[in-house]
């Protein structure tokens, strides 16, 4: 049979096993056997290097995940029971159990204080797993400034004990995950099969003219990944540039014409004179109407200097509308008046 071993004496394994179907347990057994064979452990355990290579996480985040999955034994051996127990908690536990697991995962130092240095290490591991690190002409990692915008969304209200660094309270961490759904999706899917459809790993393919240089490109891949965290999987496959002020000019009629030709949702991105980057996701095509329309799927976002997602509160239905006036043209979207420099069709 698939599991010919004697019954486990660990009540956690017994409880976790009940969360899986027989087929799911057989699939986990097959995965364990395969990884244990690669670990050259005579089928007894999975090594840290094989574990991290298979699930696609390394660095401090990969080390921390292995520690949690192996119940912090520090023996470098992941057993089949460990795998079932950890996945039972991490993927099939209650909302509070899953949140606690993810919060413990982000405490990469393992000192009980979830501080900014922990989040920085987490974000570096995420960036390495999703994007190919690039070196700029000055020899610096080009992602450093991008990671800063995700760190800027965090708050630390818990006073550190025995350390100068303050930490995140449970409320702080929940708020950070709410503002950064792409990060939350990534952290919640690390023990899933490492295929292209794993939540939090998708980056939209950005289609734009070749003459749009990097200094004019407002929507970086990291920003698109951030926005995509609040969207469904099919909406993060390919985004086509409809309008850019540096390419299409500053005619508002051209702007309206370009975005009105779209037949699906759009993302509007603005970079203002101070360098702030922000915008919104419009779930419905743009159309001249006499009243507001749209639905609660729409949201606003920040990209720089802080990355955040802001969903509608439901206080009213003033979600999406654009119209004209003899003396001005304007867009009203999700409660904001916006002039967009760049629009992408999803």
C-alpha positions as a printed NumPy array, in Angstrom:
array([[  0.   ,   0.   ,   0.   ],
       [  1.005,   3.68 ,  -0.259],
       [  1.842,   4.027,   3.427],
       [  2.991,   0.745,   4.921],
       [  4.596,   2.327,   7.967],
       [  3.228,   1.748,  11.456],
       [  0.699,   4.311,  12.719],
       [  2.269,   7.519,  13.988],
       [  2.263,   8.237,  17.701],
       [  2.299,  12.01 ,  17.05 ],
       [ -1.233,  13.351,  17.604],
       [ -0.422,  16.352,  15.408],
       [  0.162,  14.034,  12.449],
       [ -3.067,  12.161,  13.122],
       [ -5.032,  15.419,  13.288],
       [ -3.334,  16.915,  10.208],
       [ -3.916,  13.74 ,   8.168],
       [ -7.667,  14.115,   8.59 ],
       [ -7.539,  17.39 ,   6.654],
       [ -6.438,  15.551,   3.493],
       [ -8.195,  13.078,   1.236],
       [ -6.608,   9.66 ,   0.702],
       [ -5.494,  10.773,  -2.753],
       [ -3.905,  13.949,  -1.379],
       [ -1.986,  11.894,   1.19 ],
       [ -0.803,   9.525,  -1.536],
       [  0.351,  12.514,  -3.6  ],
       [  2.242,  13.883,  -0.609],
       [  3.798,  10.472,  -0.032],
       [  4.938,  10.339,  -3.679],
       [  6.42 ,  13.82 ,  -3.409],
       [  8.249,  12.915,  -0.207],
       [  9.661,   9.703,  -1.708],
       [ 10.933,  11.634,  -4.735],
       [ 12.585,  14.379,  -2.687],
       [ 14.033,  11.904,  -0.178],
       [ 15.617,   9.969,  -3.055],
       [ 17.268,  13.172,  -4.272],
       [ 18.488,  13.788,  -0.715],
       [ 20.298,  10.392,  -0.723],
       [ 18.822,   9.598,   2.682],
       [ 17.673,   6.051,   1.892],
       [ 14.115,   7.357,   1.798],
       [ 14.141,   8.579,   5.402],
       [ 14.175,  12.377,   5.071],
       [ 14.473,  15.389,   2.756],
       [ 17.522,  17.615,   3.063],
       [ 17.322,  21.435,   3.29 ],
       [ 18.992,  21.969,  -0.089],
       [ 16.622,  19.615,  -1.933],
       [ 13.612,  21.09 ,  -0.139],
       [ 14.564,  24.669,  -1.042],
       [ 15.464,  23.803,  -4.643],
       [ 12.14 ,  22.059,  -5.242],
       [  9.913,  24.748,  -3.729],
       [ 11.961,  27.587,  -5.195],
       [ 12.861,  29.486,  -2.037],
       [ 16.285,  30.105,  -0.58 ],
       [ 18.12 ,  32.59 ,   1.55 ],
       [ 16.877,  33.41 ,   5.028],
       [ 13.248,  32.841,   4.005],
       [ 14.054,  29.345,   2.739],
       [ 15.991,  28.532,   5.906],
       [ 13.149,  29.779,   8.078],
       [ 10.548,  27.767,   6.173],
       [ 12.598,  24.584,   6.582],
       [ 12.926,  25.261,  10.316],
       [  9.159,  25.689,  10.681],
       [  8.333,  22.64 ,   8.592],
       [ 10.72 ,  20.487,  10.653],
       [  9.23 ,  21.743,  13.942],
       [ 12.444,  23.697,  14.751],
       [ 14.38 ,  20.502,  15.527],
       [ 17.496,  21.852,  13.804],
       [ 18.473,  18.356,  12.656],
       [ 18.318,  19.09 ,   8.906],
       [ 15.859,  16.231,   8.289],
       [ 12.348,  16.738,   6.931],
       [ 10.21 ,  13.639,   7.506],
       [  6.912,  12.671,   5.877],
       [  5.107,  13.465,   9.126],
       [  6.683,  16.939,   9.136],
       [  5.398,  17.568,   5.631],
       [  1.835,  16.52 ,   6.454],
       [  1.729,  18.454,   9.74 ],
       [  3.1  ,  21.668,   8.234],
       [  0.849,  21.586,   5.16 ],
       [ -2.115,  20.707,   7.352],
       [ -1.54 ,  23.878,   9.371],
       [ -0.224,  26.183,   6.649],
       [ -2.761,  25.339,   3.935],
       [ -5.754,  23.715,   5.643],
       [ -5.747,  25.252,   9.114],
       [ -8.046,  27.95 ,  10.43 ],
       [ -7.548,  31.529,   9.309],
       [ -5.776,  32.35 ,  12.576],
       [ -3.514,  29.272,  12.308],
       [ -2.502,  30.158,   8.758],
       [ -1.869,  33.785,   9.671],
       [  0.251,  32.77 ,  12.653],
       [  2.289,  30.378,  10.499],
       [  2.953,  33.082,   7.885],
       [  3.843,  35.635,  10.536],
       [  6.287,  33.167,  12.133],
       [  7.685,  32.51 ,   8.67 ],
       [  8.469,  36.197,   8.204],
       [ 10.369,  36.252,  11.519],
       [ 13.403,  34.917,   9.684],
       [ 15.728,  35.654,  12.613],
       [ 13.562,  33.438,  14.801],
       [ 13.86 ,  35.788,  17.779],
       [ 10.148,  36.441,  18.241],
       [ 10.448,  40.043,  17.016],
       [  9.144,  40.666,  13.501],
       [ 11.14 ,  43.752,  12.562],
       [ 12.059,  45.694,   9.446],
       [ 15.253,  43.668,   8.952],
       [ 13.156,  40.484,   8.848],
       [ 10.838,  41.915,   6.212],
       [ 13.794,  43.122,   4.166],
       [ 15.206,  39.584,   4.092],
       [ 11.78 ,  38.199,   3.153],
       [ 11.362,  40.675,   0.296],
       [ 14.85 ,  39.924,  -1.044],
       [ 13.984,  36.222,  -1.166],
       [ 10.686,  36.995,  -2.892],
       [ 12.394,  39.199,  -5.475],
       [ 15.01 ,  36.564,  -6.204],
       [ 12.35 ,  33.868,  -6.611],
       [ 10.247,  35.907,  -9.053],
       [ 12.626,  38.258, -10.858],
       [ 16.1  ,  37.839, -12.249],
       [ 18.354,  40.153, -10.216],
       [ 19.925,  42.828, -12.392],
       [ 23.027,  44.916, -11.818],
       [ 22.964,  48.544, -12.943],
       [ 25.863,  50.476, -14.456],
       [ 27.084,  51.438, -10.981],
       [ 27.316,  47.811,  -9.901],
       [ 24.28 ,  48.015,  -7.584],
       [ 21.312,  45.712,  -7.418],
       [ 18.506,  47.517,  -9.246],
       [ 15.845,  46.026,  -6.976],
       [ 16.989,  47.736,  -3.774],
       [ 14.89 ,  50.871,  -4.308],
       [ 11.904,  48.77 ,  -5.375],
       [ 12.03 ,  46.726,  -2.177],
       [ 12.004,  49.944,  -0.182],
       [  8.5  ,  50.823,  -1.378],
       [  7.176,  47.552,   0.077],
       [  9.011,  48.128,   3.336],
       [  7.555,  51.628,   3.551],
       [  4.072,  50.12 ,   3.842],
       [  4.966,  48.468,   7.161],
       [  4.484,  49.768,  10.703],
       [  6.07 ,  48.561,  13.952],
       [  4.075,  49.37 ,  17.054],
       [  5.336,  46.536,  19.263],
       [  8.182,  47.594,  21.532],
       [ 11.136,  45.243,  21.316],
       [ 12.232,  43.439,  24.454],
       [ 15.99 ,  43.183,  24.762],
       [ 16.505,  44.724,  21.319],
       [ 16.554,  48.231,  19.899],
       [ 14.347,  47.232,  16.979],
       [ 10.586,  47.529,  17.346],
       [  8.471,  44.735,  15.964],
       [  5.15 ,  44.219,  14.242],
       [  2.073,  43.489,  16.267],
       [ -0.476,  41.04 ,  14.875],
       [ -2.558,  44.014,  13.719],
       [  0.498,  45.6  ,  12.051],
       [  1.183,  42.399,  10.124],
       [ -2.438,  41.953,   9.037],
       [ -2.465,  45.54 ,   7.759],
       [  0.802,  45.035,   5.854],
       [ -0.595,  41.917,   4.172],
       [ -3.794,  43.797,   3.329],
       [ -1.863,  46.614,   1.659],
       [  0.377,  44.133,  -0.214],
       [ -1.837,  41.259,  -1.422],
       [  0.863,  40.07 ,  -3.826],
       [  3.231,  39.494,  -0.886],
       [  0.48 ,  37.72 ,   1.055],
       [ -0.308,  35.441,  -1.897],
       [  3.364,  34.546,  -2.289],
       [  3.893,  33.791,   1.384],
       [  0.737,  31.678,   1.489],
       [  1.645,  29.371,  -1.397],
       [  5.242,  28.296,  -0.768],
       [  4.456,  24.609,  -0.138],
       [  2.273,  24.29 ,  -3.232],
       [  3.61 ,  22.557,  -6.383],
       [  6.091,  24.961,  -7.993],
       [  4.339,  25.415, -11.34 ],
       [  3.527,  28.579, -13.263],
       [  0.113,  28.905, -11.648],
       [  1.283,  29.149,  -8.055],
       [ -0.426,  32.213,  -6.459],
       [  1.854,  35.164,  -5.91 ],
       [  4.392,  34.132,  -8.542],
       [  2.687,  35.537, -11.652],
       [  4.096,  38.664, -13.294],
       [  2.069,  40.259, -16.118],
       [  3.749,  40.325, -19.512],
       [  3.944,  44.031, -20.366],
       [  3.479,  44.905, -24.034],
       [  4.696,  48.356, -25.04 ],
       [  6.523,  50.   , -27.998],
       [ 10.26 ,  49.377, -28.185],
       [ 10.932,  53.128, -28.271],
       [  9.597,  53.477, -24.721],
       [ 12.869,  53.75 , -22.814],
       [ 13.343,  52.622, -19.228],
       [ 13.364,  56.191, -17.907],
       [  9.89 ,  56.747, -19.383],
       [  8.474,  53.393, -18.355],
       [  6.374,  54.062, -15.276],
       [  5.112,  50.535, -14.725],
       [  8.046,  48.376, -13.643],
       [  7.614,  44.621, -13.459],
       [  7.721,  44.747,  -9.665],
       [  4.916,  47.323,  -9.662],
       [  2.841,  45.202, -12.043],
       [  3.361,  42.202,  -9.735],
       [  2.172,  44.32 ,  -6.814],
       [ -1.021,  45.383,  -8.631],
       [ -1.589,  41.849,  -9.913],
       [ -1.793,  40.557,  -6.366],
       [ -5.267,  42.079,  -6.115],
       [ -6.469,  40.538,  -9.392],
       [ -7.579,  37.133, -10.609],
       [ -5.062,  34.845, -12.281],
       [ -6.271,  35.403, -15.847],
       [ -5.949,  39.169, -15.408],
       [ -2.201,  39.002, -14.764],
       [ -1.235,  37.196, -17.963],
       [ -0.684,  40.074, -20.4  ],
       [ -1.076,  43.854, -20.204],
       [ -1.015,  46.034, -23.331],
       [ -0.141,  49.726, -23.209],
       [ -3.052,  51.82 , -24.538],
       [ -1.804,  55.308, -23.814],
       [  1.368,  57.032, -22.654],
       [  1.697,  60.806, -22.623],
       [  5.314,  60.662, -23.832],
       [  4.281,  58.632, -26.884],
       [  0.716,  59.731, -27.616],
       [  0.993,  63.373, -26.578],
       [ -1.037,  65.429, -24.131],
       [ -4.289,  65.633, -26.08 ],
       [ -7.136,  64.646, -23.801],
       [ -9.215,  63.613, -26.812],
       [ -6.465,  61.181, -27.803],
       [ -6.364,  59.906, -24.255],
       [-10.117,  59.342, -24.159],
       [-10.098,  57.777, -27.61 ],
       [ -7.353,  55.315, -26.752],
       [ -8.82 ,  54.144, -23.47 ],
       [-12.397,  54.063, -24.796],
       [-11.417,  51.558, -27.482],
       [-10.621,  48.959, -24.835],
       [-13.127,  46.2  , -24.189],
       [-11.96 ,  45.114, -20.745],
       [-10.514,  46.33 , -17.453],
       [ -7.655,  48.828, -17.393],
       [ -4.911,  50.01 , -15.09 ],
       [ -4.171,  53.744, -14.941],
       [ -0.757,  54.859, -13.673],
       [  0.208,  58.426, -12.806],
       [  3.602,  59.929, -12.039],
       [  3.225,  63.46 , -10.726],
       [  5.664,  66.35 , -10.637],
       [  6.978,  65.296,  -7.226],
       [  7.796,  61.794,  -8.485],
       [  4.947,  60.03 ,  -6.677],
       [  3.48 ,  57.112,  -8.61 ],
       [ -0.098,  55.963,  -8.051],
       [ -3.263,  55.065,  -9.92 ],
       [ -6.104,  52.604, -10.05 ],
       [ -7.661,  49.503, -11.514],
       [-10.952,  50.017, -13.386],
       [-12.893,  46.767, -13.63 ],
       [-15.185,  47.983, -16.453],
       [-14.353,  49.519, -19.865],
       [-14.341,  53.324, -19.962],
       [-17.554,  54.747, -21.42 ],
       [-19.329,  58.105, -21.366],
       [-22.31 ,  57.743, -19.089],
       [-24.625,  60.042, -17.203],
       [-23.969,  58.371, -13.864],
       [-21.483,  56.255, -11.957],
       [-21.008,  52.606, -12.835],
       [-18.546,  49.781, -12.13 ],
       [-18.327,  47.343,  -9.246],
       [-16.459,  46.647,  -6.016],
       [-13.6  ,  44.957,  -7.876],
       [-12.131,  48.398,  -8.605],
       [ -9.39 ,  49.729,  -6.346],
       [ -6.765,  52.43 ,  -5.953],
       [ -3.068,  51.814,  -5.447],
       [  0.228,  53.461,  -4.607],
       [  3.504,  52.425,  -6.231],
       [  6.035,  55.001,  -5.039],
       [  7.313,  55.934,  -2.475],
       [  5.095,  53.343,  -0.797],
       [  3.341,  50.323,  -2.278],
       [ -0.263,  49.881,  -1.149],
       [ -3.637,  48.655,  -2.379],
       [ -6.807,  50.465,  -1.283],
       [-10.095,  48.694,  -1.915],
       [-13.519,  50.415,  -1.942],
       [-15.128,  50.745,   1.463],
       [-18.657,  50.197,   0.168],
       [-19.806,  53.506,   1.651],
       [-21.271,  54.46 ,  -1.756],
       [-21.368,  53.374,  -5.4  ],
       [-19.184,  56.2  ,  -6.758],
       [-16.737,  53.824,  -8.392],
       [-16.153,  54.721, -12.039],
       [-17.265,  57.483, -14.406],
       [-15.867,  59.866, -16.967],
       [-17.493,  62.767, -18.759],
       [-16.924,  66.144, -20.342],
       [-17.583,  69.771, -19.542],
       [-17.093,  72.797, -21.856],
       [-14.216,  73.99 , -19.683],
       [-12.673,  70.754, -18.429],
       [-12.408,  67.043, -19.007],
       [-12.055,  64.644, -16.138],
       [-12.137,  61.097, -14.969],
       [-13.789,  60.105, -11.743],
       [-12.675,  56.733, -10.573],
       [-13.16 ,  55.094,  -7.19 ],
       [-13.505,  58.418,  -5.453],
       [-10.538,  60.206,  -7.04 ],
       [-10.145,  62.689,  -9.874],
       [ -7.266,  61.369, -11.973],
       [ -5.222,  62.503, -14.919],
       [ -3.361,  59.477, -16.206],
       [  0.021,  59.366, -17.871],
       [ -0.127,  55.681, -18.721],
       [ -2.951,  53.227, -19.273],
       [ -2.629,  49.463, -19.702],
       [ -5.37 ,  47.134, -20.913],
       [ -5.633,  43.815, -19.113]])
